[in-house]
Amino acid sequence: MSEQTPGLPHVEIRVSLDDFDVGAEWRSLRQRCAGGFGAAATFIGLVRDRDHGETVTGLHLEHYPGMTEQSIEKIVSDASVRWALQDVLVVHRVGDLSPGDQIVFVQVACGHRTAAFAAAEFIMDYLKTDAVIWKREDKATGGQWLQASELDEKRKAQWRPGAQDKHAPAEDKGAPAEDKGAPAQD
């Protein structure tokens, strides 16, 4: 998905077998926004080489074309309700990956750093639990399909209305209204 509607953020979502170039994505953001944002936050996820003391030999990711992109679009849409996002890029790889390979890239541009950091973290927390992507971790002892962990679910729960918000430091409570700030509280 790639769209630009006046008053709404530029949003691009890619699910791909191909690796991504972090530097090229950053240059593209700077050209698109031409100084129109005050902060950008990025997250790059990599395939780990160990899990619970065992060597990981690879990670296999599968997706359902169309449905996967739609699930990520919803995550980004939910983030845009909470923060004044100016630009969002989510790239998620699928296929067979090796330890050290890049898996996911999230880049968020906003007016201020607090919103950029929080929105990027929110998107990652929800990608881990809600994106329609299946992961099989391969080890010498065999492969195992992974599910969201208890920690992943706890991280997602922190964003629910009424949850204690660690992303609203006192100095940011007076941020301009257009930044929308931290998640809404009940």
Number of C-alpha atoms within 10 A of each C-alpha: 15 10 11 12 8 7 8 13 19 21 20 18 20 17 19 14 14 13 15 16 10 15 9 10 15 14 10 12 21 15 11 12 13 9 10 14 18 12 17 24 19 18 17 13 14 15 18 17 17 12 10 6 7 11 15 21 19 21 24 18 19 15 18 11 11 11 13 19 22 16 17 24 18 15 19 25 15 15 22 18 12 18 22 23 28 23 23 27 22 25 21 26 23 21 14 14 20 17 15 12 17 20 23 21 22 21 24 29 29 24 19 19 16 21 30 29 20 23 31 24 21 21 26 24 21 23 23 17 16 18 21 18 21 14 19 17 19 17 17 10 10 10 16 13 12 10 12 12 11 9 10 16 15 11 18 20 15 17 21 14 12 12 13 13 15 11 18 15 11 7 7 14 12 8 14 11 10 10 17 17 24 21 25 14 11 7
